[in-house]
Structure formats: C-alpha cells, structure tokens
Amino acid sequence: MTDATRHSPGIARVNKPLQPNSFRGGPDSTGKFGGFGGRYVAETLMPLILEVEEAYAAAKADPAFDAEWRRLLTHYVGRPSPLWYAERLTEHLRAQAAPGKGAKIYFKRDELNHTGAHKINAVLGQILLAKRMGKKRIIAETGAGQHGVATATACALFDLPCTVFMGATDVARQQPNVFRMKLLGAEVVAVQSGAATLKDAMNEALRHWVAHVEDTYYCIGTVAGPHPYPMMVRDFQSIIGEELRGQMMAAEGRLPDILVAAIGGGSNAMGLFFPFLDDPDVRMFGVEAGGHGVHTVTGHAASLTGGRPGVLHGNRTYLLQDAEGQILEGHSISAGLDYPGVGPEHAWLHELGRVEYVNATDDEALAAFQLCSRMEGIIPALEPAHALAHVIKAAPELPAETLMVMNMCGRGDKDIFTVAGHLGVKL
Ligand SMILES: Cc1ncc(COP(=O)(O)O)c(C=O)c1O
C-alpha cells in the first residue's frame, strides 16, 4: 500500500498497537482468541463439544476429508467463485472523486455459489464431519435463511433429516427461503421467543441439541458458538481468501490493498480476511449493521462499535447489552446482520486493531443495493449491500491505484420483497 492510501482522509487508520507475531495463530488449546471465545456451555453439552473438537482435529489431518470437501466445492458448489472487476461502479465513483482518486473495485463473487451465498462452504465441511462422526440427523439455526437453505441442501444431498430453527420474525421476512428449505425436505421450526430472530433461533437450537446429543449434529452458520465452532467455520470459509490471493496475483500481479466484508456473526468476513491477516499492507474493514444509526440504543446491530464484552451462545465476545448485562435486540434491515453479538475472533482482531470495524445504516445499504443492481447487473443480498455502502463511501477518497475487494457474499433474490416494501412498491 502506498503512503497516500494509508493516510487517506475519511478512512484514517485507528491507531491501536499491533501485538502478536502472527494474527493467524488463534485460538489457543482452550479455544481462546486473547480474552475472547472459549466454551461456556452446560455440563451436559461439554462431552459433545469435546467430541466435535476431536473429530474435527482428526478430519483436518486427513487428506481424504479435505479432498472430498474440495471435490464438492468444485463440482457441486461451482468454486472457485470469480473475481470481478466492477468497472462501471469504479468509473461512476471516480467521476465524483478528485483527480487521481477513486479505488479500483473488485467483487469476490460468492453469491454465485450453489444456494446463493458463502454459507454452503462451511455447511459441506460440517456435514462431512457429521457423517464421519456417525450422526444421524442435523439441526441448524438461520437468520436470513441462507444458512438454513445451505444446510437443507446438503442434507438432501446426503439423505439426512434436517431441522432448521428460525425466528418467527425472520420466517415472515424471508418467505422465499422458508419455502426453499421446505422444498428441500427440511422441517422449519418458527421460534417465537424474544424478538424471534437469529439470537432466539440459536438459543432454541442449543436447547434442542442438549436434549438430543446422541444422534444429532448441530451445524452452526457463523464463526460463533463454543470452541471449536468459530475456528472450524473460519477454516472452511477461508477458501474465499485463499482463492482471492491467487486470483488477485493473476489479475494485478500483487495483493489487494483493502478488503471489505459485512459482519453478521462474521463468517464471510473471517473467510475473506484470515489468509491475509499476516500481510501487514493489507487493510481490512468489517462493516456492521448501523440500522437506524449507531447513536440509537437498540436501532442497530453494531456489537463491536456499540457493545461490550459478555458471554452468549457459549463464547465470550462483544455483545449489545443493557447496564445489567441483559442482551439487547439488534436491528437491521438485513435479517443476516441483526445478531447482537459477533464471532470472538473479530472481538480479538478489533481490540488488537488489526481489522477496522465500521458500519453502514439501513438507508445506505438500500442505496448501495440499488446502485449495484443498475451499475453492475448484480442484485446483491442486503448483507453485502452494507459492505458495498462502505466501499461507496471510502473508494472516492483513495488513490486510483488502490485495489479494493468486497466480498459479494450473497445474492439479493431473497430480499426483493423487503426492498420493494421499503421503496413503497407492491409486488
Ligand atoms: C448473504 C449473507 N451474508 C452475510 C451474512 C452474515 O453472516 P456472516 O457474518 O456469518 O457472514 C448472512 C447471514 O445470514 C447472509 O445470508
């Protein structure tokens, strides 16, 4: 990265110490990333968590496991996902920038994966693991429905019964994905507790797992939950950043300067970032859901910007909570981003200052959603539309030689009803 890039106005680097020799060393043997992560679970769940940890360690060391997962990624998912130079968007933003400014924008196109998002990468790894462990049925939680659809898909492929827990609010706002899961043969359980969104779905899935530990594998959709889930989901999603390294070298002969990804629980972002964490010249931005604005108390889901450390769903991380430590409901226009927590590795990278966490509001994401559709012929999911909103803000301030890559982690078909509603269009 050039000096000018580093000191560009508007995306000034947060001045925090960079401590460890490697940012890729975590977690430790207890599942901790610095003071975050771990496994805070009921006694009854502990043997099962240890069983998952042991099985994953053995699978990771087995070349046949890796080969089977990669075969599925190639022939079933359609990987590698392309790296796309978003030329019209780049030129559009350059037209608004000062001379010599306007970063070159690329999309890593994980929305082209089978099932329409990055979730399938980690689902296939986990379903292969579940089979290896001899588990007979699969449960999952889902927010936007993409993880539920990916899990239902893999279960259809491997002939495994599948139950997906989904908050009733999300069932209502993600109808196309609910129907897809049912078509694929999954049972969808609408969870009524709390705000009836992702947090509540995960609570219910964990409760169910405790009662069915013998035959059931819990397929978690993001880099959250107790150890080893944050590490395991990150490892599977790192295929995104690994592919990008080679693709960027082929396209530009060097590594990217800036990576940008949306943060719900943080799995697509960890997948993009992890392979670059020890490349000091690569800056990384995680974009949280700013909702109605991070100045509001419960009108956003920016847990790193507006939360503080606590324990939820088996790990210690940044959470939105009230003065007494009760978890607050997050808000976002995007069902995949309204989780009131974040994966523990992000909490650690945030405290170290290695990754910079910003946010985009509902309105900014809606504007980015429409601009991308018209400029690139790509209808993004509302989740990556948040990342794109940051790209739109930052790119015009950066020197033109800056290479900026945004993870297009999902396609927007599932969101057209939500967006139409916000635009006052009746479908
Ligand atoms: C398309 C898409 N992107 C992003 C997310 C957020 O999850 P994560 O932060 O784990 O990538 C979701 C979650 O449902 C999603 O469906």
The ligand as an SDF file (V2000), in Angstrom:
LIG
                    3D

 16 16  0  0  0  0  0  0  0  0999 V2000
  -25.7680  -13.4720    2.3290 C   0  0  0  0  0  0  0  0  0  0  0  0
  -25.3310  -13.3410    3.7440 C   0  0  0  0  0  0  0  0  0  0  0  0
  -24.2500  -12.5940    4.0140 N   0  0  0  0  0  0  0  0  0  0  0  0
  -23.8160  -12.4260    5.2880 C   0  0  0  0  0  0  0  0  0  0  0  0
  -24.4780  -13.0000    6.3500 C   0  0  0  0  0  0  0  0  0  0  0  0
  -23.9640  -12.7530    7.7270 C   0  0  0  0  0  0  0  0  0  0  0  0
  -23.3050  -13.8350    8.2590 O   0  0  0  0  0  0  0  0  0  0  0  0
  -21.7370  -13.8510    8.4420 P   0  0  0  0  0  0  0  0  0  0  0  0
  -21.3710  -12.5760    9.1200 O   0  0  0  0  0  0  0  0  0  0  0  0
  -21.5000  -15.0380    9.2790 O   0  0  0  0  0  0  0  0  0  0  0  0
  -21.1040  -13.9560    7.1090 O   0  0  0  0  0  0  0  0  0  0  0  0
  -25.6010  -13.7980    6.1180 C   0  0  0  0  0  0  0  0  0  0  0  0
  -26.2940  -14.4310    7.2420 C   0  0  0  0  0  0  0  0  0  0  0  0
  -27.3510  -14.9740    7.1400 O   0  0  0  0  0  0  0  0  0  0  0  0
  -26.0370  -13.9700    4.7750 C   0  0  0  0  0  0  0  0  0  0  0  0
  -27.1140  -14.7170    4.4810 O   0  0  0  0  0  0  0  0  0  0  0  0
  1  2  1  0
  2  3  1  0
  2 15  2  0
  3  4  2  0
  4  5  1  0
  5  6  1  0
  5 12  2  0
  6  7  1  0
  7  8  1  0
  8  9  2  0
  8 10  1  0
  8 11  1  0
 12 13  1  0
 12 15  1  0
 13 14  2  0
 15 16  1  0
M  END
$$$$
